[in-house]
Amino acid sequence: MTNKNPFELRTEVLEMAKDYLDQQQKANTAFMEKALEEGKKSFEEYQAAVTKMYSMEDLMEKAKEMYSFVSKKD
């Protein structure tokens, strides 16, 4: 196991948070596509959901949430 400095840990956590939010976006898009095909959602609702990306604040909040276990002294 290699020891990583705090910058490397933060970089990895940011990458994990981005991957998580990317996967969440893909899942939301797939759900909206299925709902559109089944007629449960209108095209406007589909378009609004699919074009809405997460913000930098969302990314930072998720990264902080994921990093919190590293900084705990338990």
CYANA upper distance limits for C-alpha pairs under 8 A (distance plus 0.5 A):
  4 LYS  CA      8 GLU  CA      6.37
  4 LYS  CA      9 LEU  CA      6.88
  5 ASN  CA      9 LEU  CA      6.92
  6 PRO  CA     10 ARG  CA      6.62
  7 PHE  CA     11 THR  CA      6.61
  8 GLU  CA     12 GLU  CA      6.71
  9 LEU  CA     13 VAL  CA      6.66
 10 ARG  CA     14 LEU  CA      6.59
 10 ARG  CA     67 TYR  CA      8.13
 11 THR  CA     15 GLU  CA      6.70
 12 GLU  CA     16 MET  CA      6.65
 13 VAL  CA     17 ALA  CA      6.60
 13 VAL  CA     63 ALA  CA      6.37
 13 VAL  CA     66 MET  CA      7.24
 13 VAL  CA     67 TYR  CA      6.91
 14 LEU  CA     18 LYS  CA      6.60
 14 LEU  CA     59 LEU  CA      8.12
 14 LEU  CA     60 MET  CA      8.06
 14 LEU  CA     63 ALA  CA      5.92
 15 GLU  CA     19 ASP  CA      6.58
 16 MET  CA     20 TYR  CA      6.56
 16 MET  CA     63 ALA  CA      8.09
 17 ALA  CA     21 LEU  CA      6.69
 17 ALA  CA     59 LEU  CA      6.80
 17 ALA  CA     60 MET  CA      8.47
 17 ALA  CA     62 LYS  CA      6.20
 17 ALA  CA     63 ALA  CA      5.63
 17 ALA  CA     66 MET  CA      7.79
 18 LYS  CA     22 ASP  CA      6.48
 18 LYS  CA     59 LEU  CA      6.85
 19 ASP  CA     23 GLN  CA      6.63
 20 TYR  CA     24 GLN  CA      6.68
 21 LEU  CA     25 GLN  CA      6.60
 21 LEU  CA     54 TYR  CA      7.78
 21 LEU  CA     59 LEU  CA      7.85
 22 ASP  CA     26 LYS  CA      6.80
 23 GLN  CA     27 ALA  CA      6.69
 24 GLN  CA     28 ASN  CA      6.65
 25 GLN  CA     29 THR  CA      6.63
 25 GLN  CA     50 VAL  CA      8.36
 25 GLN  CA     53 MET  CA      7.78
 26 LYS  CA     30 ALA  CA      6.66
 27 ALA  CA     31 PHE  CA      6.63
 28 ASN  CA     32 MET  CA      6.64
 28 ASN  CA     49 ALA  CA      8.10
 28 ASN  CA     50 VAL  CA      7.92
 29 THR  CA     33 GLU  CA      6.58
 29 THR  CA     49 ALA  CA      7.74
 29 THR  CA     50 VAL  CA      5.95
 30 ALA  CA     34 LYS  CA      6.76
 31 PHE  CA     35 ALA  CA      6.68
 32 MET  CA     36 LEU  CA      6.48
 32 MET  CA     41 LYS  CA      7.92
 32 MET  CA     46 TYR  CA      6.18
 32 MET  CA     49 ALA  CA      7.82
 32 MET  CA     50 VAL  CA      8.02
 33 GLU  CA     37 GLU  CA      6.68
 33 GLU  CA     46 TYR  CA      7.55
 34 LYS  CA     38 GLU  CA      6.72
 35 ALA  CA     39 GLY  CA      6.65
 35 ALA  CA     40 LYS  CA      5.58
 35 ALA  CA     41 LYS  CA      6.03
 36 LEU  CA     40 LYS  CA      6.38
 36 LEU  CA     41 LYS  CA      5.38
 36 LEU  CA     42 SER  CA      6.76
 36 LEU  CA     43 PHE  CA      7.24
 36 LEU  CA     46 TYR  CA      7.19
 41 LYS  CA     45 GLU  CA      6.63
 41 LYS  CA     46 TYR  CA      7.07
 42 SER  CA     46 TYR  CA      6.76
 43 PHE  CA     47 GLN  CA      6.47
 44 GLU  CA     48 ALA  CA      6.59
 45 GLU  CA     49 ALA  CA      6.70
 46 TYR  CA     50 VAL  CA      6.56
 47 GLN  CA     51 THR  CA      6.45
 48 ALA  CA     52 LYS  CA      6.71
 54 TYR  CA     58 ASP  CA      6.41
 54 TYR  CA     59 LEU  CA      7.55
 55 SER  CA     59 LEU  CA      6.87
 56 MET  CA     60 MET  CA      6.61
 57 GLU  CA     61 GLU  CA      6.51
 58 ASP  CA     62 LYS  CA      6.70
 59 LEU  CA     63 ALA  CA      6.64
 60 MET  CA     64 LYS  CA      6.57
 61 GLU  CA     65 GLU  CA      6.69
 62 LYS  CA     66 MET  CA      6.68
 63 ALA  CA     67 TYR  CA      6.45
 64 LYS  CA     68 SER  CA      6.45
 65 GLU  CA     69 PHE  CA      8.45
 67 TYR  CA     71 SER  CA      7.28
 68 SER  CA     72 LYS  CA      6.88
